Every structure is written in structure tokens, then in C-alpha cells.
Amino acid sequence: MTGASDGIGRAFAHRLAGAGLDLVLVARRERVLAELARELQDRHGIEARVLAADLADAAQVERVAREAADRDVGLLVAAAGFGTSGPFVDGDPGTELAMIDVNCRALAQLTHAFARRFVDRGRGGIVLMSSLVAFQGVPRAANYAATKAYVQTLAEGLHAELRPRGVDVLASAPGPVLSGFGQRAAMRITSGQTPDEVAAATLKALGRGATVRPGLLAKALELSLKPLPRFGRVQMMGRVMAGMTAR
């Protein structure tokens, strides 16, 4: 499980540990991961292994896949990711490229590694975190939305490819989530779903379709955008982002 130290990833960790599953926890902050591992082990009696890694570094992503190879992993939850906001031309290019590395390249690298293992075994599950912003361009979050469009498209294709081979792939596309994401992305998120709501609804949907919009808020937002043509959705999302960003 990537992104386990905070937000949605941490909520997935609690849900899966509560179901009695052993975990491999991946994120950058080793101390936070170690504390989470102890908490889950003490509360649920499961085994939790910590793999600290910066997923913007391809070599560290490869190390994660290699060091988890001795575990009987049956489910990959790729919850690591971050966003940026504001005009693309005003952003820091290094940060924008690192976001592509984490949100897209690392996700593809790990998905490929574990999907091959699942196919060889004839069963497994993969959860990839998409977003409401994945379905149209989003002014003032253009690059972030583009990374989530990649995740959404990848998940849809893999769902069709791998389901006949015993592997369930699910894209989870929530709306605004009350987590540390907004602070890092310099976005004001004053209302939204909790990470636990997203994790619970996503796990419930695994094996039932290619995409889930977890929770009532995500479904309501999707329905409000659905009647609009694509250019209309772009304009609407631009107005929403203008009210959520400080620059």
C-alpha cells in the first residue's frame, strides 16, 4: 500500500488491518510509518512491514517492488500522490514533474510489477486512486488533473485486460477529501468526504466494476457535471478551482 502515512492511504491501512490482512506500508516518512505499523499490529494483531521510499525516485520504486517480492501480496492499493494548484506557467517545473513521477510513473511501475504476480497466480486486486478532476481539463489544476486522467484511463484499460485473468482493477474517483492533500496543494477544501468514507466505499466496490465514485458527494458532483458538454465541464471546474485556490 502506497501513501500509507496520511489521508486516504492511512484510512485504507486501518480498514484492511481491521479485516485481518497483513500489510506492506509504503511512504516517505519512515517514523510515521513505523508508528502506524505498531498501532495496527497492537490493535488488530496483524503484521505490518514498513518500506520507506520516495516514489518520485524510480530506483526507490524498484526497491519497493523488489523488497515486497517475498510477501504473499494479494491487493495493491496505490494511494500515494499529491497535487498542485494555480496557473501552470507560474508553477515550479521541478514540482510539476515530480508530481508526474509520483502520480503516474511510480503508479505504473508498481502496478506492472504486482499485476504480473497476480496474473501468474490467477487472482488479485488493484486499486488506483483517480479523482473527480480526471474526466475533463481543470484550469488552475491542469497538470494534476492530467495525472489523474492518466490513472483513470489506465485503470479502465487494465480492468478489461486483467479481469478475464482473475485480477480485479478499480479506479476510485472521489471528490474533495478532508485530508492533508489540500494543504500541500495550496487549496482551500472546507467541505468534503473523510478519508475513511472514501476507503470504505472503494473497498466495497472492488470486483464490481471499473470505476467507483465513493460516497454521496462524489456521486452528486458527477451528476451535476454529467449534463454539460466537455468544454462546459472545463469551464465549471475552472470556476470551482478559482474559489479554492489562493493564487
Secondary structure, 3 states (H helix, E strand, C coil): CECCCCHHHHHHHHHHHHCCCCEEEEECCHHHHHHHHHHHHHHHCCCEEEEECCCCCHHHHHHHHHHCCCCCCCEEEECCCCCCCCCHHHCCHHHHHHHHHHHHHHHHHHHHHHHHHHHHHCCEEEEEECCHHHHCCCCCCHHHHHHHHHHHHHHHHHHHHHHHHCEEEEEECCCCECCCHHHHCCECCCCCECHHHHHHHHHHHCCCCCEECCHHHHHHHHHHHCCCCHHHHHHHHHHHHHHHECC
